[in-house]
Amino acid sequence: MEATMRYRILHETRYLYASPVVLSQQLLHLTPRNLPWQQCSAHHIKIDPQPAEDRDREDYFGNSVKQILLAAPHDVLSVRAESEVQTRAHAEQDVGVPADGWETLRDRLRSPPGEPLFEPSHYVYESPQVECLPELRVYTQPSFPRGRGVFDAARELARRIHADFEFDSTATSIATRMREVFEHRRGVCQDFAHLMIGCLRSLGLAARYVSGYILTVPPAGRPRLIGADASHAWVSVYCGEAGWVDIDPTNDCLVDDEHITLAWGRDFSDVTPMRGVVLGGGEQDLQVHVTVSNLAEESPVPAPQSRGDINRSS
């Protein structure tokens, strides 16, 4: 029987408003996806105050979404999402030895709607937070010589980003544009995921943004601490017949059973954990805490602790 990892994820979001909010509409991406290598066995979202309307649906990308309406005045909004997830190893999936180079896949992605690659083609173009800058194409090209396979080239690109860019949780914000990240060579996992996606799309290849959580085992002799981070992000690269392959440029690794997939889209704006509009409220203070616990062990493990944390929201 194939070994699995079992996790409990607690994702808490709390908005404190300077004055009462009269009306609030929110969209929540807080439900882990079910995938061939991942199953969500339990999931519950508690919202305070109680929504007047609450609807579950799927968005355009197949992510589970909860849409809520808060009609009673409130100065605090608390959302607590708790999930239990099982994952299994999949990083060593068969990516094959492509008969053709990355240029062949690029040309297939340009095929008209209705062709087999219609779905991946949604992730080829610029999106609100991913610009296909000319500088990115120049930076990417050394990893993509003529005739090289997409997987090998993308894996090298992730290694270069990991080596060339420094993780710095104070260097950027949700408003920082990709051009600034590229120029200053600093950022967090959200920035590095957007950067790698922009690099791949600048060559006409398909790449999507994946949000989720990561389990980080601390060095020997250090205690496992409860984390206070928001989430993690990585890149899914379309590799032709091998399908989508997930690569984490922040940690320079293939995504495996210590990564928990929440949602995916063109970029962060498609999968923001909480996004909405409010009437009233004035200034607001946002607090986000995430803890991932390994159910096979007694103590909780934070997510993430190494080069993986982002504390970003709408």
Secondary structure, DSSP 8 states (H G I E B T S, - for coil): ---EEEEEEEEEEEEEEEEEEEEEEEEE--S---BTTEEEEEEEEEEES--SEEEEEE-TTS-EEEEEEE-S-EEEEEEEEEEEEEEE--TT------SS-HHHHHHHHTS-TTSTTTTGGGGSS-BTTB---HHHHHHHGGG--TT--HHHHHHHHHHHHHHHSEE-TTS--TT--HHHHHHHTEE-HHHHHHHHHHHHHHTT--EEEEEEEE-----TT---------BEEEEEEE-GGG-EEEEETTTTEE--TTEEEEEEESSGGGS-SEEEEEEE--SEEEEEEEEEEETTSSS-EES--STT-B----
